[in-house]
Amino acid sequence: MLTSILKPYLVTFVPIFLAIDIIGTVPIYLALTGELSKKQKRRLLAESILTATVLALAFGLLGKLILRAMGITIDDLRIAGGILLFILSVYLLMPEKSKTSGTAKENWEDVGIFPLAIPLITGPAVLVTTMMLLDTFGALVTMTSLILNMLLAWLVLRFSEVLVIWLGKSGIKAISKISYIFLGAIGIMILRLGILGVIFSIK
């Protein structure tokens, strides 16, 4: 009985967790916030998680209405999201220097919104995944899993320095590189589903 109740939450939690890829975000977060004080880091992290959560919730609940008003289909969003996600994964696989340029200490508040909240925490994969899960499992299960994932993301980033000590910088980098490859694969998968959806809708 308990298993049947928890199963939908587990089934929705895992795809959102993979879409957020918070472990892969750790090295980027550390690079972006390396010069900040503890107070600044806590404020930036709180703002970024709040922004990412609100955006994901709003798009999950209102996404279909917005898309319908703009004449955009789910398959259109899948194609765009898949392309963007693949490009993002390629960008993240580039040398570290390109990711941290322009993130000086004086503009640290902007970093919390972009690129941390968007698109690193809540990116195309999270938006598309949330909307798809809403159709299948409903608002309560999907939104609960989303919020739990965001809390987990906050915990991981909040104690990211401990995670680095545990796994080591090389371990974090290795995990992040693998995560980026999977992120690119997820992007291709979403793109493929979008293209197939368009083809079958034409038929």
N, C-alpha and C positions, 0 to 999 in steps of 0.2 A: 504493500500500500504506500509506504513512505517512498519507495523507489520510484513508483509511477508518478508521484507528486513532484519529486525532485528532478526527474528525467528531463522535462521540458526546459527547466532552468539550466541544467548542464548542457543540453543540446544548443541552447542559445548563448550560453556563456562562452563556450569554446571558440566559435567563429568570431565573436566580437573581440575576444582576447587576442586571437591571431591577427585580426585586422588592425588592432591598436599597436601590436608589436612593441610593448613598452620596454622589454629587455633591449631590443635593438635601439631604442631611443636613449638609453642611459648614457652611452659614450658621447652622444651629441649634446645631451643636456649638460653633462659635466664640462664639455668644451665651451658651451655657451655661457655658463654661469661660473666659470673658474675664477674670475676676478671679482665676483660679488661677495658681499658680506653675508653672514648667516641670515640676518633680518631681510635683506634684499632677496635672497634665494627663497625664503619661506613665502614672502609676499608674491614673488613672481610665480612660484609653483601653484599657490592657491588661486591666483587669477587665471593662470593657464588651464588648470583643471576645471575651474568653474566655467570658463569660456567654452572649452571643448565639450563639456557635459551639456550645457544649454544649447549649443549648436546642434549636437547629435539628437537631443530630445526634440527640439523644435523641428528639425528636418525630418526626423522619424515620424512625427505626428502630422506635420503639415506638408511634407514633401510631395505627396501625390497631388494635393490640391494646387500647390505651386507649379508643379510640372504640367498639370492639366491646363492651368490658366495660360501657361507659356507655350502650350502645344508640344511639350516634350514628353516622350514616352519613357518607360522604365528602361527599355532597351537602348534608347539614346543615352540615357544616364550611365548605363553599364559600359557602353562603348567609350564615352568620354572619361568616366572614372577609371576604366581599365588602362586607357592610354596614359592618363595622368599618373596613375599608380606605377606603371612601368617606367615612365620617365623619372619619377621620384626615386625609384629603386636604383636606377642607373646613376642618378645624381648622387645618391647616398653612398654608392660604391666608389665614387671618385675620391682622390686624396683629401685628407682632413682639412687642408688649408682652404679649399674652396667652400667648405661648409661654415667656417668660422670667420671668414673675412667680413668686415663691416659690422661685427657684433661687439663694438667697443663698450666699455663700462658705462659711458654716458647715455647710451640708448638701450639700456637693459630692460626697461619697461616694455618696449616694443617687441622684444624677443619673446615675451610671455604669450603674445597673441600670434605672431608669426616669426619664426616657423614652429614654435613649440606647440601651442594649442592647435593651430592650423598650419600645415597639414600633418605634423608628426604624430599628434595624439588623435585628433579627429580629422581624418583625411577622407578621400573618396571611398576607400574600402569600408570604413566605419559607417559612412552615410548610406551607402548602397546595402551593406550587410544588415544594418538596423532596419531599413525600410523593407527588405525582403523577409526578415524574421517577423516583423510586425504582421505581415500578410498571413504567415503560417501559424504563429504561436500567440498572436494577440498582444495588446499593449502592456498588460500587467507583467507577463513573463519576460518580454523583450526589454522593457524599460528597467525592470529589476536587475536583469543581467547586465545591462548597460551601466547602470549606476554602480553596481558591485565591481565592474571592470574599471571604472573611473576611480573608485576608492583604492583598488589594487594598484592602479597606475600612480596615484598620489603616494602610496606607501613605498613603492619601488623607487620612485624618484626622490622621495624625502630621505630615504636611507640608502641612496645610490652609492655613497662613498663607502659604506659598509660592504655593499655588494662587490665593489671593486676590490676591497681587501680580501674578500672571500674567494672570488673567482680570479682576481688578478687582472691587470690591464689587458694582457694578451688574451685571456679567456673572454673578457667582455668584447674585445674587438672581433675575436673569432665568432662568437655568438651573433654579434651584430651583422657581420658580413653574411653569415648563413641566413639570418633573418631577412636581409635585404634581397637575397636571391629568391627566397620564398615569397617575399613581397612582390617581386617582379613576376613570379609565376602566378600569384593570385591575380595580379593585374591582367596578365594574358588570359587567365581563366574567365575573368569578368568580361573582358573584351570579346572572347570567343562566344560566351553566352549571349552577349548583346547582339553580335553579328548573326548568330543562329536565330535569335528571336526576331530580328528584322526580316531575315530570309523567310521564315515560316509565316510571319504575319502578311508578307506579300502574297505568298501562295494561298 
